[in-house]
Amino acid sequence: MLALALARAGATEEAARRFDAHALGGIEDEDVAALRARIAKDAALSRQEPERRRPAARAAELHGAIHARPGVYSPLAPARRARARPARARG
């Protein structure tokens, strides 16, 4: 996939252009969603504060949506489960 190669090479704007030109945004695939999130993250990181905040938050949402899918491995899953459990009183 050319858009992925461009993203890996640091050509974020061209990767985003190719992603959109090939209408990849309408594909419900884990790898395509990860590429969309990567491009969004790279675009956010290319900006300076405070213009970076909103795009960075959007990139985080895209990554979070991938890891929230059932059956998707996420190294953050144990931490997320631990936060979801109520704290137990020690005694």
Contacts in CASP RR format, 6 or more apart in sequence:
PFRMAT RR
TARGET T0000
AUTHOR 0000-0000-0000
METHOD contacts of the structure
MODEL  1
MLALALARAGATEEAARRFDAHALGGIEDEDVAALRARIAKDAALSRQEP
ERRRPAARAAELHGAIHARPGVYSPLAPARRARARPARARG
1 35 0 8 1.000
2 18 0 8 1.000
3 15 0 8 1.000
3 16 0 8 1.000
3 18 0 8 1.000
3 19 0 8 1.000
3 22 0 8 1.000
3 24 0 8 1.000
3 35 0 8 1.000
3 39 0 8 1.000
4 15 0 8 1.000
4 35 0 8 1.000
6 12 0 8 1.000
6 14 0 8 1.000
6 15 0 8 1.000
6 18 0 8 1.000
7 15 0 8 1.000
7 35 0 8 1.000
7 38 0 8 1.000
7 39 0 8 1.000
7 42 0 8 1.000
10 42 0 8 1.000
12 39 0 8 1.000
12 42 0 8 1.000
12 43 0 8 1.000
12 46 0 8 1.000
13 43 0 8 1.000
15 39 0 8 1.000
15 42 0 8 1.000
16 39 0 8 1.000
16 43 0 8 1.000
19 25 0 8 1.000
19 35 0 8 1.000
19 36 0 8 1.000
19 39 0 8 1.000
24 32 0 8 1.000
24 35 0 8 1.000
24 36 0 8 1.000
25 32 0 8 1.000
25 36 0 8 1.000
26 32 0 8 1.000
30 66 0 8 1.000
30 69 0 8 1.000
30 72 0 8 1.000
33 62 0 8 1.000
33 65 0 8 1.000
33 66 0 8 1.000
34 66 0 8 1.000
36 62 0 8 1.000
37 59 0 8 1.000
37 62 0 8 1.000
37 63 0 8 1.000
37 64 0 8 1.000
37 66 0 8 1.000
40 55 0 8 1.000
40 58 0 8 1.000
40 59 0 8 1.000
40 62 0 8 1.000
41 56 0 8 1.000
41 59 0 8 1.000
41 63 0 8 1.000
43 55 0 8 1.000
43 59 0 8 1.000
44 52 0 8 1.000
44 55 0 8 1.000
44 56 0 8 1.000
44 58 0 8 1.000
44 59 0 8 1.000
45 52 0 8 1.000
45 56 0 8 1.000
47 55 0 8 1.000
66 72 0 8 1.000
67 74 0 8 1.000
67 76 0 8 1.000
67 77 0 8 1.000
74 80 0 8 1.000
END
